Amino acid sequence: MYISGNTARKILREAGAHRVSAEAEEELCKYISRVAFKTAQKAVKLSKHAKRKTVELSDIRLAYE
């Protein structure tokens, strides 16, 4: 996983949760990790298509739109 359980708990609490189960925390971590990884893969493809080795902000923005 790319984010910690504490980070997931913090996100849920900022969203209004008073209590967070360990299962909910873990599932949010998995979901965020999957989304972030897919976005990163798309961004890398975009930078390669543009014949660049560096992933830029514009690649990230295009990847998640």
CNS distance restraints for C-alpha pairs under 8 A (distance, minus, plus):
assign (resid   1 and name CA) (resid  29 and name CA) 6.67 0.50 0.50
assign (resid   1 and name CA) (resid  30 and name CA) 6.41 0.50 0.50
assign (resid   1 and name CA) (resid  33 and name CA) 6.01 0.50 0.50
assign (resid   2 and name CA) (resid  29 and name CA) 7.51 0.50 0.50
assign (resid   2 and name CA) (resid  33 and name CA) 5.52 0.50 0.50
assign (resid   3 and name CA) (resid   7 and name CA) 6.46 0.50 0.50
assign (resid   3 and name CA) (resid   8 and name CA) 7.31 0.50 0.50
assign (resid   3 and name CA) (resid  29 and name CA) 6.00 0.50 0.50
assign (resid   3 and name CA) (resid  32 and name CA) 7.77 0.50 0.50
assign (resid   3 and name CA) (resid  33 and name CA) 6.93 0.50 0.50
assign (resid   4 and name CA) (resid   8 and name CA) 6.54 0.50 0.50
assign (resid   4 and name CA) (resid  29 and name CA) 6.90 0.50 0.50
assign (resid   5 and name CA) (resid   9 and name CA) 6.13 0.50 0.50
assign (resid   5 and name CA) (resid  25 and name CA) 5.82 0.50 0.50
assign (resid   5 and name CA) (resid  26 and name CA) 6.38 0.50 0.50
assign (resid   5 and name CA) (resid  29 and name CA) 6.63 0.50 0.50
assign (resid   6 and name CA) (resid  10 and name CA) 6.10 0.50 0.50
assign (resid   7 and name CA) (resid  11 and name CA) 6.24 0.50 0.50
assign (resid   8 and name CA) (resid  12 and name CA) 6.25 0.50 0.50
assign (resid   8 and name CA) (resid  25 and name CA) 5.60 0.50 0.50
assign (resid   8 and name CA) (resid  26 and name CA) 7.76 0.50 0.50
assign (resid   8 and name CA) (resid  28 and name CA) 6.26 0.50 0.50
assign (resid   8 and name CA) (resid  29 and name CA) 6.04 0.50 0.50
assign (resid   9 and name CA) (resid  13 and name CA) 6.10 0.50 0.50
assign (resid   9 and name CA) (resid  20 and name CA) 6.59 0.50 0.50
assign (resid   9 and name CA) (resid  25 and name CA) 5.88 0.50 0.50
assign (resid  10 and name CA) (resid  14 and name CA) 6.08 0.50 0.50
assign (resid  11 and name CA) (resid  15 and name CA) 6.20 0.50 0.50
assign (resid  12 and name CA) (resid  16 and name CA) 6.52 0.50 0.50
assign (resid  12 and name CA) (resid  17 and name CA) 5.61 0.50 0.50
assign (resid  12 and name CA) (resid  20 and name CA) 7.38 0.50 0.50
assign (resid  13 and name CA) (resid  17 and name CA) 4.58 0.50 0.50
assign (resid  13 and name CA) (resid  18 and name CA) 6.23 0.50 0.50
assign (resid  13 and name CA) (resid  19 and name CA) 7.60 0.50 0.50
assign (resid  13 and name CA) (resid  20 and name CA) 7.86 0.50 0.50
assign (resid  20 and name CA) (resid  24 and name CA) 6.53 0.50 0.50
assign (resid  20 and name CA) (resid  25 and name CA) 6.70 0.50 0.50
assign (resid  21 and name CA) (resid  25 and name CA) 6.28 0.50 0.50
assign (resid  22 and name CA) (resid  26 and name CA) 6.12 0.50 0.50
assign (resid  23 and name CA) (resid  27 and name CA) 6.11 0.50 0.50
assign (resid  24 and name CA) (resid  28 and name CA) 6.15 0.50 0.50
assign (resid  25 and name CA) (resid  29 and name CA) 6.31 0.50 0.50
assign (resid  26 and name CA) (resid  30 and name CA) 6.29 0.50 0.50
assign (resid  27 and name CA) (resid  31 and name CA) 6.14 0.50 0.50
assign (resid  28 and name CA) (resid  32 and name CA) 6.04 0.50 0.50
assign (resid  29 and name CA) (resid  33 and name CA) 6.02 0.50 0.50
assign (resid  30 and name CA) (resid  34 and name CA) 6.17 0.50 0.50
assign (resid  31 and name CA) (resid  35 and name CA) 6.26 0.50 0.50
assign (resid  32 and name CA) (resid  36 and name CA) 5.97 0.50 0.50
assign (resid  33 and name CA) (resid  37 and name CA) 5.97 0.50 0.50
assign (resid  34 and name CA) (resid  38 and name CA) 6.16 0.50 0.50
assign (resid  35 and name CA) (resid  39 and name CA) 6.13 0.50 0.50
assign (resid  36 and name CA) (resid  40 and name CA) 6.09 0.50 0.50
assign (resid  37 and name CA) (resid  41 and name CA) 6.18 0.50 0.50
assign (resid  38 and name CA) (resid  42 and name CA) 6.30 0.50 0.50
assign (resid  39 and name CA) (resid  43 and name CA) 6.15 0.50 0.50
assign (resid  39 and name CA) (resid  60 and name CA) 7.02 0.50 0.50
assign (resid  39 and name CA) (resid  63 and name CA) 5.50 0.50 0.50
assign (resid  39 and name CA) (resid  64 and name CA) 5.85 0.50 0.50
assign (resid  40 and name CA) (resid  44 and name CA) 6.17 0.50 0.50
assign (resid  40 and name CA) (resid  60 and name CA) 7.09 0.50 0.50
assign (resid  40 and name CA) (resid  63 and name CA) 7.53 0.50 0.50
assign (resid  41 and name CA) (resid  45 and name CA) 6.33 0.50 0.50
assign (resid  42 and name CA) (resid  46 and name CA) 6.21 0.50 0.50
assign (resid  42 and name CA) (resid  59 and name CA) 7.98 0.50 0.50
assign (resid  42 and name CA) (resid  60 and name CA) 7.90 0.50 0.50
assign (resid  42 and name CA) (resid  63 and name CA) 5.31 0.50 0.50
assign (resid  43 and name CA) (resid  47 and name CA) 6.25 0.50 0.50
assign (resid  43 and name CA) (resid  55 and name CA) 6.61 0.50 0.50
assign (resid  43 and name CA) (resid  59 and name CA) 4.82 0.50 0.50
assign (resid  43 and name CA) (resid  60 and name CA) 5.18 0.50 0.50
assign (resid  43 and name CA) (resid  62 and name CA) 7.36 0.50 0.50
assign (resid  43 and name CA) (resid  63 and name CA) 5.29 0.50 0.50
assign (resid  44 and name CA) (resid  48 and name CA) 6.17 0.50 0.50
assign (resid  44 and name CA) (resid  55 and name CA) 6.14 0.50 0.50
assign (resid  44 and name CA) (resid  59 and name CA) 7.50 0.50 0.50
assign (resid  45 and name CA) (resid  49 and name CA) 6.05 0.50 0.50
assign (resid  46 and name CA) (resid  50 and name CA) 6.30 0.50 0.50
assign (resid  46 and name CA) (resid  59 and name CA) 5.95 0.50 0.50
assign (resid  46 and name CA) (resid  63 and name CA) 7.77 0.50 0.50
assign (resid  47 and name CA) (resid  51 and name CA) 6.34 0.50 0.50
assign (resid  47 and name CA) (resid  52 and name CA) 5.26 0.50 0.50
assign (resid  47 and name CA) (resid  53 and name CA) 6.62 0.50 0.50
assign (resid  47 and name CA) (resid  54 and name CA) 6.68 0.50 0.50
assign (resid  47 and name CA) (resid  55 and name CA) 5.52 0.50 0.50
assign (resid  47 and name CA) (resid  56 and name CA) 7.39 0.50 0.50
assign (resid  47 and name CA) (resid  59 and name CA) 6.34 0.50 0.50
assign (resid  48 and name CA) (resid  52 and name CA) 5.43 0.50 0.50
assign (resid  48 and name CA) (resid  53 and name CA) 6.52 0.50 0.50
assign (resid  55 and name CA) (resid  59 and name CA) 6.24 0.50 0.50
assign (resid  55 and name CA) (resid  60 and name CA) 7.58 0.50 0.50
assign (resid  56 and name CA) (resid  60 and name CA) 6.71 0.50 0.50
assign (resid  57 and name CA) (resid  61 and name CA) 6.26 0.50 0.50
assign (resid  58 and name CA) (resid  62 and name CA) 6.07 0.50 0.50
assign (resid  59 and name CA) (resid  63 and name CA) 6.01 0.50 0.50
assign (resid  60 and name CA) (resid  64 and name CA) 6.46 0.50 0.50
assign (resid  61 and name CA) (resid  65 and name CA) 6.32 0.50 0.50
